[in-house]
Amino acid sequence: MRSIRPSAARSRAGRRPTRGVRPAVAAAALVGALALTATACGPSEDDAGAQPDQSSVEQPGGDKLKIPKELQDKLNDLGVNLDDWKHGEWKNWDKDKWLREAGQFVNPYIKGLWDPDRMKDAEQPDKPVEPEDISGDQGVTDPEPAPVKAQPVSAPYSTNAPGVGKVFFDSPEGSMVCSGAVVEDPANPGKSNLVWTAGHCVHAGKSGGWYRNIAFVPSYNDSGRSAAELQGATKEQLAPKGVFWADAAQTSEQWIDQGAKTGGRGAPYDFAVLHVKPEAGTTKSLEETVGQAYPVQFNAPAVPKIPSMTAQGYPAAKPFDGQTLQECPSKPGRLSLETAQPTMYRIGCSMTAGSSGGPWFAKDQQGRTALVSNTSIGPVTADWLAGPHLGAEAKGVYEAVSKKFAGR
């Protein structure tokens, strides 16, 4: 999520300055936006893991995910050898070798990479940096919402928010963290392995490519203990439902083409869907493991017809420590960054960096709790958050990942 200030917002990216996310403009006021991801210490030195070959990628459980010929040709052209991935080649962020186009996502499994220390370190925010500002007539924007103080979700999260968790990944700046939620899979009802998150949690946008070592941990820190109480915590305590490694990811073409480290560009299309597999110990799907998958409501009703939305996530920048799940129930308003782009939802909420990609829930026509958006941007003052309206582009991303794994 990005925090914003009427003058200039500062990135809440952690440990090392990373993606100060996109400036958003409220009415005619100039604001800066930042990504809610929190960067931490550099990549782990634990490179033990599976050995993918040049025609397939090793996945949890020893499965092989076949690489399409066009992607294999691209890897060959770039001199990228996935056999070397586990030996540290994934740390090579040379721009000429950084896969960035849709359909070029590869995420070879590295056993034990996301150990307890690495997961905890990926949530330590650092000094913010100034993002780029944008200004001008941004179209229809409602008055800035009243601040809403985030409240902790009652533990255990596996009971009170069973489908929500954390997304971990590596970027050129180090290990990073976002939030996400398990969503229904129309091609595999009752057995979904789909996770909804933000586009900037999987892809760097126009200046880069796909992030690496992406994994999802549902019900992270299920007991809701503080960072101090988690000293010496085991992997089972931090990830009681296991670690799920992404074997596919897709975001919008608009995010890939327009998304920027700073500013609001691409934010109305800042969404993504992951397909994941359990790291070890179960043949159950993610949905069966956690006992929940949320329906996704595309083209939700107009803002005046939505009495309340609730955003959830794991904010990591102060005053939060990144270890506990927080939420903000709030009446939504509208935020327009550019008149030619979809208007975003906006709510009052004090969550900070780390909650990016976290789900926004509202009741659908059947009275179910449905995912209607995800955290994308917000002010440095941590007064509000904005998330994309999920329309045709979001539905296309969702259905494409679902169809790819139909019946599997």
C-alpha positions as CSV (number, residue, x, y, z in Angstrom):
1,M,0.0,0.0,0.0
2,R,1.3,3.5,-0.5
3,S,1.0,6.3,2.1
4,I,0.4,9.8,0.8
5,R,1.0,13.3,1.9
6,P,-0.6,16.4,0.3
7,S,2.8,17.7,-0.7
8,A,5.1,14.8,-1.4
9,A,4.7,11.2,-0.3
10,R,7.7,9.1,0.7
11,S,8.2,5.4,-0.1
12,R,7.6,3.0,2.8
13,A,9.7,0.4,1.2
14,G,11.8,-1.3,3.8
15,R,15.4,-1.7,4.7
16,R,16.7,-0.6,1.4
17,P,14.8,2.0,-0.6
18,T,12.8,0.2,-3.2
19,R,9.6,0.9,-4.9
20,G,8.3,4.2,-3.7
21,V,4.9,3.7,-5.3
22,R,2.9,5.9,-7.5
23,P,1.8,9.4,-6.7
24,A,-2.0,9.6,-6.5
25,V,-3.8,12.9,-6.7
26,A,-6.8,13.7,-4.6
27,A,-9.0,16.2,-6.3
28,A,-6.5,18.9,-7.4
29,A,-4.1,18.3,-4.5
30,L,-0.7,16.9,-5.3
31,V,0.1,13.7,-3.6
32,G,2.8,11.0,-3.8
33,A,2.1,7.3,-3.7
34,L,4.2,4.5,-2.5
35,A,4.2,0.7,-2.6
36,L,3.2,-1.1,0.5
37,T,5.9,-3.7,0.1
38,A,8.6,-3.7,2.8
39,T,12.1,-4.4,1.7
40,A,14.4,-6.2,4.1
41,C,17.9,-7.6,4.2
42,G,19.5,-9.0,1.2
43,P,18.9,-12.4,-0.4
44,S,19.4,-15.5,1.7
45,E,22.5,-17.5,1.2
46,D,20.5,-20.7,1.5
47,D,20.6,-22.0,-2.0
48,A,19.8,-25.6,-1.3
49,G,17.0,-27.0,-3.5
50,A,15.7,-28.9,-6.5
51,Q,17.5,-29.0,-9.8
52,P,15.3,-28.0,-12.7
53,D,16.4,-29.0,-16.2
54,Q,16.2,-27.0,-19.4
55,S,12.8,-28.2,-20.4
56,S,11.0,-28.1,-17.1
57,V,11.0,-26.4,-13.7
58,E,11.2,-28.4,-10.5
59,Q,8.2,-27.7,-8.2
60,P,7.4,-28.8,-4.7
61,G,6.9,-32.6,-4.4
62,G,9.3,-33.3,-7.3
63,D,6.7,-32.4,-9.9
64,K,7.9,-30.9,-13.2
65,L,6.3,-27.9,-14.8
66,K,6.9,-27.9,-18.5
67,I,8.2,-24.7,-19.9
68,P,6.5,-23.6,-23.2
69,K,8.9,-23.7,-26.1
70,E,8.7,-19.9,-26.8
71,L,9.8,-19.3,-23.2
72,Q,12.5,-21.9,-23.4
73,D,13.8,-20.2,-26.6
74,K,13.7,-16.9,-24.8
75,L,15.7,-18.3,-21.9
76,N,18.2,-19.8,-24.3
77,D,18.6,-16.5,-26.1
78,L,19.3,-14.7,-22.9
79,G,21.7,-17.3,-21.7
80,V,19.6,-18.1,-18.7
81,N,20.2,-21.7,-17.4
82,L,17.6,-22.8,-14.9
83,D,20.0,-25.5,-13.7
84,D,22.1,-22.7,-12.2
85,W,19.1,-21.1,-10.5
86,K,19.6,-22.9,-7.2
87,H,23.2,-22.0,-7.2
88,G,22.4,-18.3,-7.0
89,E,21.7,-17.4,-10.6
90,W,18.3,-16.0,-9.4
91,K,20.3,-13.2,-7.8
92,N,21.4,-12.0,-11.2
93,W,19.1,-9.0,-11.9
94,D,20.9,-7.9,-15.1
95,K,18.3,-5.9,-17.0
96,D,19.1,-7.8,-20.2
97,K,18.3,-11.1,-18.5
98,W,15.3,-10.1,-16.4
99,L,12.2,-11.7,-17.9
100,R,9.4,-9.1,-18.0
101,E,6.7,-10.0,-20.6
102,A,3.4,-11.7,-19.9
103,G,3.9,-15.4,-20.1
104,Q,7.5,-15.3,-19.1
105,F,7.1,-16.0,-15.4
106,V,9.4,-18.8,-14.1
107,N,9.8,-19.5,-10.4
108,P,12.0,-22.6,-9.8
109,Y,11.5,-24.1,-6.4
110,I,14.4,-23.6,-3.9
111,K,14.0,-25.8,-0.9
112,G,14.2,-24.1,2.5
113,L,14.7,-20.6,1.1
114,W,11.9,-19.1,3.1
115,D,13.1,-20.0,6.6
116,P,11.8,-18.2,9.7
117,D,14.6,-15.6,9.8
118,R,14.2,-14.8,6.2
119,M,10.5,-14.4,6.5
120,K,10.7,-12.2,9.5
121,D,13.5,-10.0,8.0
122,A,11.4,-9.4,4.9
123,E,9.1,-7.2,7.1
124,Q,11.4,-4.6,8.5
125,P,10.7,-1.2,7.1
126,D,13.4,1.5,6.7
127,K,13.8,5.1,6.0
128,P,11.4,6.2,3.2
129,V,12.5,7.8,0.0
130,E,10.8,10.5,-2.1
131,P,8.7,9.3,-5.0
132,E,7.8,11.2,-8.1
133,D,4.9,13.6,-8.1
134,I,2.0,13.9,-10.6
135,S,-0.5,16.6,-10.9
136,G,-3.4,17.8,-12.9
137,D,-7.1,17.1,-13.3
138,Q,-7.6,13.5,-12.3
139,G,-11.3,13.2,-12.9
140,V,-13.9,12.2,-10.4
141,T,-12.6,12.1,-6.9
142,D,-14.6,12.1,-3.7
143,P,-13.4,14.1,-0.6
144,E,-10.6,12.5,1.3
145,P,-12.1,9.9,3.8
146,A,-11.8,10.3,7.5
147,P,-8.9,8.4,8.9
148,V,-9.7,4.9,10.3
149,K,-7.3,3.3,12.7
150,A,-6.4,-0.3,11.8
151,Q,-7.4,-2.9,14.3
152,P,-5.8,-6.3,14.9
153,V,-7.7,-9.3,13.5
154,S,-8.5,-11.6,16.4
155,A,-6.3,-14.7,16.6
156,P,-6.2,-17.4,15.5
157,Y,-6.2,-16.1,12.0
158,S,-6.9,-19.6,10.7
159,T,-10.3,-19.3,12.2
160,N,-11.1,-15.6,11.8
161,A,-9.4,-14.9,8.5
162,P,-8.6,-18.3,7.1
163,G,-7.9,-17.3,3.5
164,V,-5.6,-14.4,4.2
165,G,-1.8,-14.5,4.4
166,K,1.5,-13.1,3.3
167,V,3.3,-13.1,-0.1
168,F,7.1,-13.3,0.0
169,F,9.4,-12.6,-2.9
170,D,12.8,-11.4,-3.9
171,S,13.6,-8.2,-5.8
172,P,16.9,-6.5,-6.8
173,E,16.7,-4.6,-3.5
174,G,16.3,-7.7,-1.4
175,S,13.6,-9.8,0.2
176,M,10.2,-8.2,0.3
177,V,6.7,-8.9,1.5
178,C,3.1,-8.2,0.5
179,S,-0.3,-9.6,1.6
180,G,-2.8,-11.8,-0.3
181,A,-5.8,-14.0,-0.1
182,V,-7.0,-17.4,-1.4
183,V,-9.7,-17.0,-4.0
184,E,-12.1,-19.5,-5.6
185,D,-11.0,-21.3,-8.8
186,P,-13.9,-21.8,-11.2
187,A,-12.0,-24.6,-12.9
188,N,-11.3,-26.5,-9.7
189,P,-14.2,-25.8,-7.3
190,G,-13.5,-26.6,-3.7
191,K,-9.8,-27.2,-4.5
192,S,-8.5,-23.8,-5.4
193,N,-4.7,-23.1,-5.5
194,L,-5.2,-19.4,-6.5
195,V,-4.0,-16.4,-4.6
196,W,-5.0,-12.8,-5.3
197,T,-2.5,-10.0,-4.6
198,A,-1.2,-6.7,-6.2
199,G,0.6,-6.5,-9.5
200,H,3.5,-4.7,-7.9
201,C,4.0,-7.7,-5.6
202,V,4.9,-9.9,-8.6
203,H,6.2,-7.6,-11.3
204,A,8.3,-4.4,-11.2
205,G,6.3,-2.8,-14.0
206,K,7.7,-0.8,-16.9
207,S,11.3,-0.6,-15.4
208,G,11.8,-4.3,-14.7
209,G,10.4,-7.8,-14.8
210,W,9.0,-10.6,-12.8
211,Y,10.1,-11.0,-9.2
212,R,11.5,-14.3,-8.0
213,N,11.1,-16.9,-5.3
214,I,7.4,-15.9,-4.9
215,A,5.7,-17.9,-2.1
216,F,2.4,-17.5,-0.1
217,V,2.1,-18.3,3.6
218,P,-1.6,-18.5,4.7
219,S,-2.4,-17.6,8.3
220,Y,1.1,-16.3,8.9
221,N,1.8,-16.1,12.6
222,D,-1.6,-17.6,13.3
223,S,-1.4,-16.9,17.1
224,G,-0.9,-13.1,16.4
225,R,2.2,-12.8,18.5
226,S,4.4,-9.6,18.3
227,A,7.8,-9.5,16.8
228,A,9.4,-9.6,20.2
229,E,7.4,-12.7,21.1
230,L,8.5,-14.4,17.8
231,Q,12.2,-14.5,18.6
232,G,13.3,-18.0,18.0
233,A,10.0,-19.0,16.4
234,T,10.0,-22.1,14.3
235,K,8.8,-22.4,10.7
236,E,5.8,-24.3,11.9
237,Q,4.9,-21.4,14.2
238,L,5.2,-18.8,11.5
239,A,3.7,-20.9,8.8
240,P,1.3,-23.4,10.5
241,K,-0.5,-24.2,7.2
242,G,2.7,-24.4,5.3
243,V,4.5,-22.5,2.5
244,F,3.0,-22.5,-0.9
245,W,5.4,-21.9,-3.8
246,A,4.0,-20.0,-6.9
247,D,4.3,-22.0,-10.1
248,A,2.4,-19.4,-12.2
249,A,1.7,-15.7,-12.0
250,Q,-0.2,-13.2,-14.1
251,T,-0.8,-9.5,-13.9
252,S,-2.3,-7.0,-16.2
253,E,-0.6,-5.8,-19.4
254,Q,-1.3,-2.3,-18.2
255,W,0.7,-2.9,-15.1
256,I,3.6,-4.4,-17.0
257,D,3.6,-1.5,-19.5
258,Q,2.8,1.4,-17.1
259,G,3.6,0.4,-13.6
260,A,6.3,2.5,-12.0
261,K,8.4,2.4,-8.8
262,T,7.1,5.9,-8.0
263,G,3.8,7.6,-8.6
264,G,0.3,6.4,-9.4
265,R,1.0,5.0,-12.9
266,G,-0.6,1.7,-13.5
267,A,-2.3,1.6,-10.1
268,P,-5.9,1.1,-11.5
269,Y,-4.6,-2.1,-13.0
270,D,-2.5,-3.1,-10.0
271,F,-3.7,-6.7,-9.4
272,A,-2.3,-10.2,-9.9
273,V,-3.2,-13.9,-9.5
274,L,-0.8,-16.6,-8.4
275,H,-1.2,-20.4,-8.8
276,V,0.6,-22.1,-5.9
277,K,1.7,-25.6,-4.8
278,P,2.4,-26.7,-1.2
279,E,6.1,-26.9,-0.4
280,A,5.8,-30.2,1.4
281,G,3.7,-32.5,3.5
282,T,0.3,-32.4,1.9
283,T,-1.4,-33.3,-1.4
284,K,-4.4,-31.1,-0.4
285,S,-5.1,-27.9,-2.3
286,L,-4.6,-24.5,-0.7
287,E,-8.3,-24.1,-0.3
288,E,-8.7,-27.5,1.4
289,T,-5.7,-26.8,3.6
290,V,-7.0,-23.4,4.9
291,G,-10.7,-24.2,4.7
292,Q,-11.6,-21.1,2.8
293,A,-11.5,-19.5,-0.7
294,Y,-13.2,-16.2,-1.3
295,P,-15.4,-15.5,-4.4
296,V,-14.2,-12.6,-6.5
297,Q,-16.8,-10.0,-7.4
298,F,-16.0,-8.3,-10.7
299,N,-17.7,-5.0,-11.5
300,A,-18.9,-4.6,-7.9
301,P,-21.8,-2.1,-7.4
302,A,-21.2,1.7,-7.6
303,V,-19.6,3.2,-4.5
304,P,-22.9,4.7,-3.2
305,K,-24.4,1.2,-3.1
306,I,-21.6,-0.3,-1.1
307,P,-22.2,0.5,2.6
308,S,-18.8,-0.9,3.8
309,M,-15.6,-2.5,2.7
310,T,-13.0,-4.2,4.9
311,A,-9.3,-4.2,4.0
312,Q,-7.0,-6.7,5.6
313,G,-3.2,-7.1,5.5
314,Y,0.1,-7.3,7.3
315,P,1.4,-3.7,7.5
316,A,5.1,-3.6,8.3
317,A,6.0,0.1,8.5
318,K,5.7,1.8,11.9
319,P,3.7,1.7,14.0
320,F,3.2,-1.9,12.9
321,D,5.8,-4.6,13.0
322,G,4.7,-6.8,10.0
323,Q,3.9,-9.8,12.1
324,T,0.2,-9.3,12.8
325,L,-2.9,-9.2,10.6
326,Q,-4.8,-5.9,10.7
327,E,-8.0,-4.7,9.2
328,C,-10.0,-1.5,8.5
329,P,-13.7,-1.5,8.0
330,S,-14.7,1.7,6.1
331,K,-17.2,3.3,3.9
332,P,-15.6,3.5,0.4
333,G,-15.2,6.6,-1.8
334,R,-13.7,7.2,-5.2
335,L,-10.2,8.2,-6.4
336,S,-9.4,9.0,-10.0
337,L,-5.7,9.2,-11.1
338,E,-6.4,9.9,-14.8
339,T,-9.7,10.5,-16.5
340,A,-8.9,7.8,-19.1
341,Q,-8.3,5.1,-16.5
342,P,-10.8,3.4,-14.2
343,T,-11.7,5.1,-11.0
344,M,-10.3,3.4,-7.9
345,Y,-11.9,2.6,-4.6
346,R,-10.6,4.6,-1.6
347,I,-11.2,4.0,2.2
348,G,-9.9,5.5,5.4
349,C,-7.3,3.3,6.9
350,S,-4.0,3.6,8.8
351,M,-2.3,0.4,7.4
352,T,1.2,1.0,6.1
353,A,3.8,-0.8,3.9
354,G,3.5,-4.5,3.8
355,S,-0.3,-4.6,3.4
356,S,-0.1,-4.2,-0.4
357,G,-2.0,-6.9,-2.2
358,G,-4.2,-7.5,0.9
359,P,-7.8,-8.2,0.1
360,W,-10.7,-5.8,0.3
361,F,-14.0,-7.5,1.2
362,A,-17.6,-6.6,0.8
363,K,-20.9,-8.6,0.8
364,D,-22.1,-9.7,-2.6
365,Q,-25.7,-10.2,-3.7
366,Q,-25.8,-13.6,-2.1
367,G,-24.6,-12.2,1.2
368,R,-21.2,-13.9,0.9
369,T,-17.9,-12.2,1.9
370,A,-16.4,-11.5,-1.6
371,L,-13.1,-10.0,-2.6
372,V,-13.8,-6.7,-4.5
373,S,-10.3,-5.1,-4.6
374,N,-6.8,-5.2,-3.1
375,T,-4.6,-2.6,-1.5
376,S,-2.5,-0.7,-4.1
377,I,-1.7,2.9,-3.0
378,G,-2.0,5.2,0.1
379,P,-0.6,8.4,1.6
380,V,2.6,8.6,3.7
381,T,0.4,10.0,6.4
382,A,-1.3,6.6,6.5
383,D,-4.8,8.1,6.5
384,W,-6.3,6.1,3.6
385,L,-5.8,3.4,1.0
386,A,-6.9,3.0,-2.6
387,G,-7.5,-0.2,-4.6
388,P,-8.4,-1.0,-8.2
389,H,-11.9,-1.6,-9.4
390,L,-11.9,-5.1,-10.7
391,G,-13.3,-5.1,-14.2
392,A,-12.8,-6.9,-17.5
393,E,-9.0,-6.8,-17.3
394,A,-8.9,-8.3,-13.8
395,K,-11.4,-11.0,-14.8
396,G,-9.3,-11.9,-17.8
397,V,-6.2,-12.3,-15.6
398,Y,-8.2,-14.5,-13.1
399,E,-9.7,-16.7,-15.8
400,A,-6.5,-17.2,-17.6
401,V,-4.7,-18.6,-14.6
402,S,-7.7,-20.7,-13.7
403,K,-7.9,-22.2,-17.2
404,K,-4.2,-23.0,-17.3
405,F,-4.7,-25.4,-14.4
406,A,-8.2,-26.7,-15.2
407,G,-8.6,-30.2,-13.9
408,R,-5.1,-30.3,-12.4
